Amino acid sequence: MRKSDWRADPLTWGTGAKIFEVFLEPTCPYSVKTFRKLDELLAESGEDRITIKIRLQSQPWHMFSGVIIRCILAASTLEAGKEAAKAVLTAVADHREEFEFTSHCGGPNLDATPNAIIKRIENYSGLSLAEAFAIPDLDREIKWHSRYARQNGIHVSPTFMIDGIVQADMSSGDPVSAWRERLLPR
């Protein structure tokens, strides 16, 4: 892939008219809990009835948030597109504590470099990300996620939106059935 010839695949699953957007920070335990429920929600609701859109919400207290989000978006530029990005999200979720700092300020990751984090994600996901990570203007995609969150008043993860309206009373702790009922009331 030429560095100027790339496209980030949107992190969107399903084709339904009801839009469910989730703002996730990949190492946030509550975002991980949310992420792990999305496939079940889509399967139970029907891909033709809802559309799930993952929006990435970097949070500075998760110290490698920016590097990890760039890895996810870099993966979305690979041939497998959003499925490669989902593989990175899954790899990080499965090994979340290895990408975090103790109390957000200490522990073994103090000695980790961005290159070490990229390599760790590559090892866990089975994807080669370094070249895509280095796409000079990949930051336009990162900035889009950040601007979109800001324009919608998103400050924490996970945050949920249904058809463009923030759902402040939805939680990662809610069962999938409660999400489904909110999306597709009977």
C-alpha positions, -999 to 999 in steps of 0.1 A, spaced: 0 0 0 14 34 -9 13 57 20 -9 82 2 -32 55 -12 -53 43 18 -88 43 32 -99 36 67 -128 12 67 -157 26 89 -161 6 121 -197 -2 112 -217 -34 114 -253 -41 103 -274 -23 78 -305 -14 98 -322 20 100 -317 22 138 -283 36 146 -264 25 178 -232 44 183 -208 34 211 -179 55 221 -151 32 234 -116 36 248 -100 2 241 -83 -3 275 -112 10 296 -127 -20 315 -163 -7 309 -156 -2 272 -143 -38 270 -174 -50 287 -195 -31 261 -174 -42 231 -179 -79 241 -217 -75 239 -219 -59 205 -218 -91 184 -246 -106 206 -267 -74 202 -263 -74 165 -272 -111 162 -302 -109 185 -315 -76 170 -309 -85 133 -282 -70 110 -310 -57 89 -327 -39 118 -298 -21 135 -264 -6 126 -237 -5 152 -209 21 148 -179 20 170 -164 54 177 -130 56 194 -128 79 225 -92 84 235 -88 92 272 -54 105 285 -55 87 318 -53 55 298 -17 63 289 -13 43 257 -48 52 244 -36 73 215 -11 46 203 -37 18 206 -64 38 188 -40 46 160 -33 8 158 -70 1 155 -75 27 128 -43 15 110 -57 -20 110 -89 -7 94 -67 4 64 -56 -32 58 -72 -56 33 -95 -70 60 -106 -35 69 -130 -33 98 -126 -70 106 -88 -63 111 -97 -34 133 -121 -56 153 -92 -82 157 -71 -55 172 -99 -44 195 -104 -80 205 -66 -86 211 -64 -55 233 -96 -65 252 -83 -100 258 -50 -86 272 -63 -53 285 -42 -52 317 -10 -56 296 -18 -22 279 -26 -3 311 -6 14 339 -9 5 375 -33 31 390 -29 50 356 6 61 365 30 32 373 40 -4 367 58 -22 340 44 -1 311 64 29 323 93 13 304 72 4 273 77 24 241 51 30 215 70 5 192 68 -21 220 30 -16 223 26 -19 185 46 -51 185 26 -64 214 -7 -57 195 8 -73 164 17 -105 183 -17 -108 199 -38 -99 168 -16 -117 142 -16 -86 121 13 -66 107 5 -30 117 38 -11 117 36 1 81 0 11 83 6 28 117 32 50 100 8 63 74 16 101 78 -20 113 74 -37 86 94 -41 113 120 -70 127 99 -90 96 109 -80 99 145 -90 135 145 -123 127 130 -132 104 159 -121 130 184 -140 158 168 -171 137 164 -170 129 201 -165 165 211 -193 178 189 -216 153 206 -204 162 241 -188 128 247 -164 129 276 -163 93 290 -163 58 278 -184 40 271 -210 65 259 -240 53 239 -260 71 213 -292 60 196 -301 78 163 -277 106 173 -291 112 208 -268 105 238 -283 79 261 -269 89 295 -288 62 313 -274 33 293 -245 14 308 -220 -14 300 -236 -32 329 -270 -34 312 -279 -68 297 -280 -70 259 -318 -75 262 -321 -40 277 -301 -25 249 -322 -43 223 -354 -31 239 -341 5 238 -332 1 202 -362 -18 190 -391 -13 214 -420 -37 210 
